Amino acid sequence: MSNEAPIALVLGGTGRSGSLLAGELARRGITTRTASRRGADVRFDWDDPATHADALAGVDRLYLVTPVLRVSYADQVAGFLDLAEAAGVRHVTFLSTYNADRAPEGIDIAAVEADLASRRSMTHSVLRPAWVMQNFADDHLPVIDGVITAPSGGGTEAFVDAADIAAVAAETLLDPGAHAGARYTLTGPQTLGFGEAADIIASVSGRPVFYHDIDQEAWIDGALAAGIPADYAVMLRWLTGAIITGNGSMPTDDIEKVTGRPPTAFREFAERNAHAWTLEAK
């Protein structure tokens, strides 16, 4: 890396992991630039290349988050990484997903990982998180009339706290050399069924919360009707299908290995976010 003061560019800088990462890097003395379509330090839009160069100016390390609610973006990301290389970026930490190497054809997540591995002028680290706990506290898996509705077929998932993702990302960006070429699988400390998660939410919020295991295709149809792009159905089918078939994420020790502390348990997360499920909040 350069002897000049490092500058980290955080794409998705107003998002769940990006906003937490930016705060952590700033606390630890790294100049940080958040980038997003709105509300960040600089405007960044994947579909507006005119915003890319300004975001990259002076940057030597990058937190890469691909376009949201899309499955085909490898060429777009490759063009941006070409620009990043030319601008002097020497390390990229990529927010991938659990079992990215097993993604169905048509989902470009593995292609981006391969692209990064092929570049010789920059190092990279790959983060492969499980389903994020924050899904339960926002509009992804909301409690509606006391019910969480999602397809799982009784399967389980080692849900991970976005704060733990940010903590690992921070370490990779603070010391890129120590994490060059690393692939970290980020999970919580235990597997949970959706019903168990609902029980914990009910316990900490003091309100009845139940889980409804809906048919997978009915759930996907509902998501599309609510405005999710049609081609994103393949992603939803893959992510939920892994849980339904008993192949949901399993706990790893990567968070503790990188940060020196154990990952956040779901109950701890729920207690911290109990306000999200109060009767007044919905």
Secondary structure as UniProt FT lines:
FT   STRAND          7..11
FT   TURN            12..14
FT   HELIX           16..27
FT   TURN            28..29
FT   STRAND          31..36
FT   STRAND          42..43
FT   TURN            46..47
FT   HELIX           49..51
FT   HELIX           52..56
FT   TURN            57..58
FT   STRAND          61..64
FT   TURN            68..69
FT   HELIX           74..87
FT   STRAND          91..95
FT   TURN            98..99
FT   HELIX           100..102
FT   TURN            105..106
FT   HELIX           109..118
FT   STRAND          123..129
FT   HELIX           133..137
FT   STRAND          143..144
FT   TURN            145..146
FT   STRAND          147..150
FT   TURN            153..154
FT   STRAND          156..157
FT   HELIX           162..174
FT   HELIX           176..179
FT   TURN            180..181
FT   STRAND          183..186
FT   STRAND          192..193
FT   HELIX           194..205
FT   STRAND          210..213
FT   HELIX           216..225
FT   TURN            226..227
FT   HELIX           230..232
FT   HELIX           233..244
FT   TURN            245..246
FT   HELIX           254..259
FT   HELIX           266..272
FT   HELIX           274..277
FT   HELIX           279..281
//
